[in-house]
Amino acid sequence: MLRIGALSLCLCVIAACDKGGKKDDKAAPPPAAAVTTADGVRTIPVAATADGYTPDKITGKPGEKLKLVFTRTVDSSCLAQLKAPDGSMVDLPMNKAVEVAVTVPQTGQVGFACGMDMFHGVIVAEPKS
C-alpha cells in the first residue's frame, strides 16, 4: 500500500513538472521596429512576456525623448504592473498597448521593472563621442 502511494505521488510530481515546463504554443510575435516621429520622439515597442521584457535594453542619445509602448502578452500578475523609470506604477492590461514617456539620462542608465521586481529592463545613455 505504501509503494502504491509513493508511486502515485511520484507520478503526480512528474506530471506537474512536465506540465509547467511546456511553452505556450502561441509564441508572442516579435516587437515591431522603433519609429521616430517628426518631433524627434522615438517610439519603441516593448513586449511583456513570460520571459520578461523584449527588448530589455534600450540605448539612446543623452537627453533623447522616447515613447516606450508596453504590451503585456501573458496572463501574469507579476507583469500586470510596471514600475516606470520615474518610479510611478503603471497598469499593463492584457494585450493593450500602454505608452510610457522616458528621457534617456545624460549618463548611465535608468531602469524599469515589473510590479514584483522580478523582471527588469534598462534605458542606457550612449557614450558621447
C-alpha angles and dihedrals in degrees: 000000000000090000092053091051092048091047091050091050092050092050091050092051092048092049092049093049092047092048093049094048096058119101120225110264089225100077115195113253116249114266117265120255121274117264128202116213127215091263090059097252111139115217115209123186113220121192118211104207139157087275094053129252124349112228097024094177121052121181126200146159115278109273094011115149115234134185110205112200109203121197119183111212101175131067097241127138088208092063095038089093132042126206100216123213090260090057096252121133115237124192115232108201116203114278094352123120114238120190122218120186115219135174117213108241120248089244136000122009146293124212143215128198144179120269092263093046092239100117122046142186135181140211108213128197113231112234114262112252 
